[in-house]
Amino acid sequence: MAPSKAEVQSHPSAARPGERHWRGVAFGLQLDADFFARGLLEEGSEEPDRHSVGPEHACSLALVHPDALEAHWPHDDARVLGSVRDRSGSRLLTIEEHPEAGYRLDAPAYGRYLIARDGARILCAPSDLTDWEWQAFLIGQVLPLAAVLHGFEAVHASAVALEGHVIGLVADSRGGKSSLAINLIRRGAAFVADDVLALQRAGERILVHPGPTLANVRNAEADAIGPTALRLLGTVVGSDEHELRLAMKGEPRRLALAALYFIERSQAEPDSALREVEPDLRLLLGHAFSNFVRTPARLVGQLDLYAQLTRTVPTFGAIVSPAVDAYELAGCIHTHASTLIQAAT
Amino acid sequence: MADQKPLRDTTLLASSMRLPEHVVHRAFASETVVLNLTTGKYHGLNPVAGRMLTVLEAGGTVQDAARRLAGEYDQPLERTEQDLCELCTDLLERGLIETDGAEQG
């Protein structure tokens, strides 16, 4: 069984039980943690407007010592769902499932994380990293799984808000969706999420729950934007040789998904071309998060959501020459989406 | 559909079909997706086959469904019966439908 709070040996940097709490909302989850996470969790007991998620989606997070986490994971009855390796064969991530205890994510570079089967509790035993580094894994892998366990559907995509509607940007990994989102913000859009969208059916609409107010910006893109414009976008909270982590002001509301753009870079395209496409299930499943969660409830919920999405959300393919930079592409999509939204309202 | 049509199966035509509890289907823009929750496998049906499944699921015998579909698509009844029998055979083999009266599984 997932451990209760009292049973768990705390991580040295966690607050003592009951001492301090940091709260936040991301991916539809109402988070309550014993540690601070910039762009995700803020200190305080009052719930600001942003925290408009029901208590049924409460999720507590605790920093624990790795030994404590292991003590609560029943290794004998767990099964490996999958693992991810890099090109050299080194293990990046192993995902295990236990019928009662839930899911355990073991990433040698980022630490170990135990997620209760209902997604209501997460134990974090991070590796010896700076906070922004292990919290990037928490945000990018652990919380999306918890959102799925809460009944949301998580999709690999970035998103911005335009005139109160969400525009989703889908691309393969390293396909430029974060750069595109950042440049749409430069053109007046509001930040909604970077790399993970939490979706929920609501009547005939598909609602998007905002993610943490953090985005990864590749160093090359940061150079193209320039230091002055970058400062206007947000605050750099971390960086490595590939990218920097930017904390920004985000759109706090759950808003309806108005359009989805699938971005594809192609040498064969001299400029950029936008065309409406009919997304099929295979395409959507290819960008879904946590596909290893295959409970009947998840499978039916996923099918329902994608069927509704294909009926109600206009979807476009953007075939873009590598010569077109993210700012220029953002201009093209901004104009296209604005026209679409105005026509629909 | 294949050129070689199976003969009309009078036993099949007189049967009623239903979806097992572990099978669901949803309409997408260009196909109907049938999901077997036991295996986790997705199966795609073209729009005509998707409509056939919906009519079969509504009740009555396969022959009743064939009559209705022949009218909807303005096709000869015999041809529609053959197409429908072929689809039923395929879906039965995949465990995506079962004859009414079979035990729920």
Interface residues (C-beta under 8 A of the other chain):
Chain A: E278 P279 D280 L281 R294 P296 L299 V300 L303 D304 Y306 A307 T310 R311
Chain B: H22 V24 R26 A27 F28 A29 S30 E31 V33 L35 L37 G40 Y42 G44
